[in-house]
Amino acid sequence: MARIVGGFVAPHNPVMYFNPKGATEEQSKLCYDAYAQTARRIAELEADAAIVIGCDHYILFGTECLPPYVISTGEIDGPVDQLPGLKRRPLKSHAALGSHIAKVGTETGFDWTVGRALSVDHSVAVPHHLMVEPAGGDLPIVAVMLACGVEPYLPMKRAWDLGEHIAAAVASFPSDERIVVIGSGGISHHVGDERMGEVNPDFDRKVLDIVTRGDKAAMLALTDEEILRDGGNGAMEIRTYACAMAATRAAGGRLIAYEPVPGWVTGMGFAELEVAA
């Protein structure tokens, strides 16, 4: 059977592409080195595929339809919001694994919205570009999108439950593939409001400490009010961290790097997740 062999949390910051000089040379090097470290670890883990857990930014889904969670079960392309140096194109999809997870979901109480031809935004395309591709070039992915951008937000507890469901579904997939999961987003940042550019290192370090300790109780104790107050509306994306933590059975992990980068409007945090035996 397939198994999850590793996990990561990392930013998907599009400002890196739009305004690369918003960070100092030292800040930029630290962040790109961190992405490179994650890519090397994915290669060292001999991963056969990746599940990239991103989030909707009101780009893919809007007032007409806002699903709580979506999974790719067919072709994938993106990013729809093309970035300098990252143009829209097909991304290699692991349709069989995505379809299996969705099927298991319908049997166990997780009603996935499925994307048989799914276009993704930068929340999936950036980690694919900087982490998955350098690790193996041709690794297929399953794209997962959580409702983290605008209300109604996916409850944190549901994001955690979803991660546990993903882990169980992967374990029942009839192959010997090695899978890594990536929680893509965060940490502190404000999108489209008067606080844009504010970064809160205290909040960011608190979140990264929760992640590296594998502290389920502390993650679920973070209320939307606290996240919005201390981390900004962009920090609601840490639901992807909760999902990735749960998919690796909350075994803890290690910090790879952290840097507050106001010029990139984000607290840039990277961590590797251990997988429970």
N, C-alpha and C positions, 0 to 999 in steps of 0.2 A: 504494500500500500504506500501511497505518497506520504510525505511528512514535511512539516515545517522545520527547517534547520537553522533559521536565523531571522532576525528582525531589526528594523532601524526606524528611528524618527528623524526627520530632516525637513528643512524649509522648502518651499516651492516659489520663492520670491521672484516675481517677474521684473521688479525694479533693477535687479542685477543686470538684466538684459537691456532695459531701457536707459538706465543711468549708471553704467559701470563705474564712473568716476565719483559717484555719490559716496563710495567707501574709499578709505585710504588704501594705499598699496598693501599695508600690513593687514588691514581688515579683509581686503579682498583675497589675499593669499591664504589667510587662515581659513576662510570659508571654502574656497575652492580646494584647498588641501584636505579639508574635512570631507567634502564630496568624494574626492579621490580615494580617501581611506575607506569610505563605505563601499566604493566600487571594488577595491582590492579585497575587502572582506567577503563580498558576494562571490567573487571569483574563488577565494580560498575555501569557501563553504561548498564549492562545486554545485552551485544552484543550477537547476534546470529551468526554472521559471520564477517569476515574481508576481506577487499580488500587491498592486499599488493602491493604497487607500487614500483617495483624494476627497475633494469636496466641491460642491457646486458654489459658484460665485455669482449666481443670478445671470450667468452667461449662457449656460446650456438650457436651463429651465427657468421659467419666469412666472408671471402672473397666471398664465394659462394652465400650468401644471408644475407643481413643486413636489416631487417624490421624496420620501424620507431617506431611501437608500436604493442605489442602482448598481447592477453588476453587468459587466460585458459578457455576452454569450455568443458573440460572433466577431465581425470585423471591428477594428478600432482605428480611428485616425485622429490627428490633432497636432498641435493645439489649435482650436478654433480661433482663439485670440492670439494670432501669430505674433512672435516676438523677434526683435533683431537677432539674427543668428539661429533662430529656432522656428522654422516655417512648418506649416501644416503638411502632414504626410501620413501615409499608413504606418501604424505601429503593429509589430507582430503580436498576434493575439493567441492566447491559449483558450480557444473557444470551448474545448471539451471540458476543461477544468471549471471555467465559469458556469457552463451549463449544469455541470454536476452539483456545484455549490447551490445554484438556484433551485435545482430539483430537490436536493436534501432540505432546503429551506421550506419549500411548500409542504414537505412531509413533517416538519418539526416546528412550525409556527413562525417562520420568517418569510413573509410575502414579498419577495424581491420584485422590484421593477427591473425588467431585463432589457438590455440594449443589444439587439441582434445586429445592429450596425451603429455602434456608439461613437459619437464624436466627443472628445474630452478636451478640457481646457488645460491651463498651465499647471494645475495641481497634480495632474498625472504626467504631463509631457516633460516638465522640468526634472523630476526625479528619474524619469526614464532616460532623459538626455544625459544627466550628470552622474547617475548611479548604475542604472541597468545596462545601458549600451556599453560603457567602458568596461563593465565586468565580463561581458561575453559577446557583445555585438549583436547576437541573434537570439537572445533570450526572449521567449514569449511572455506576455503579461496577461493578467486578469485585472481589469480596471474596476475599482469600486468607488462610488461617489456618495458621500454622506451629506445630508442637509445641514451645513454649517455656516452658510453665508448670510442668510436672512431668516427671519421667523416664518413659519414655525421651525425651530431648531430640533434636530433629532436629540432626544434626551440622552444624557451621558450614560445612564444605565443601559439604554437600548444599544448604544454604540459598543459598550462592553459585551453585552449579550451577543451581539452580532459577531464580535471577534471570537468568542468561544464557539459559536456555531460554525464559523469559517474553519477553525482548527479541527473540529469534529468532522466536517465535510471533507476537508483535505485528507484526513486520516482514512476515510472510506473510499477515496478515489483509487480505482484499480490500475495503479502504475507504481513504479519504484522511484518516482521523481522526487527531487529535493527542491523545496519551495522556500523562498524568503518573502517576508511581508515588509512593507514600507508604509509607515504612517506619515503622511505628507501634509505639512502645514505649520502654522504658528512661527514664533511664539507670540510675544506681545506686539501688536500693531493695530493701528486705527485706519480704517478704510473709508475715505470719502466724508470724513467729519472734521471738525475744527481742531481735533487733537492729532491729526495725521502727522507723523514724524516723531511722536512721543514713543519712547521705548522704556519698559520697566524691568531692569535687570533683576530686581528682587523677586518679582512675579515669575520671571523666566527661570531663575535658578530654583525657585520652589517647584515649578512644574518638572524641570529636569531631575530634581532630587526624587520626586514621586515616581518618575519613570524608571530611574536607575535602581530604586529600591523595590520596584514592582509592587507598589503600595496601592492595591485596589481600593481600599476604604478611603484613602486620602484623595484619589482621583475622583471617586464618585461623590465625595463630600464637596467638591468644587461646585458652587452654585453658579447659575448663569449670571446672577447679579454680581458676584465676586469677580468672575472672569471679565465681564464687561467693564467693571469699575477699574480693575487693576491691570488687565491685559488688553482691553479694547475689543471692539467687535471682531477684529481679525483673529483674536485669540480663541474665539469659539471653535476654531479649527482643531484644537487639541482633542476633540472627539476622535479624530483619526489616530491620535496617540493611544487613547483608551482602547480603541478597536485593535490596534496592533499589539498592545500589551496583552490583551486577552487572548489574541490568536497565538501568542507565544507562551501562554499560561502564566503570565505575570511572574517570571522567574528572575526579574531584576535585569541589570545590565551595567553598562559603563558609559561615562561621558566621553564623547569624542572631541567636541569643541563647543564653545559658546562665545559669541561676540555680539554685544549690542551695537547695531549699525543704524543710527538715526538717518543717515543719508540714504539708506535703503529701507527706511521706515519700519524696520523689523528687528526684533531680537532673534538672532540666528543661532539656533541650537541643534546639535547633532548628538545622537546617542545610539549605541548598539544594544539590542535586546537579547538577553540570553533566552534559551528555550528550555523549558522544564523537561526533564528526562521522562 
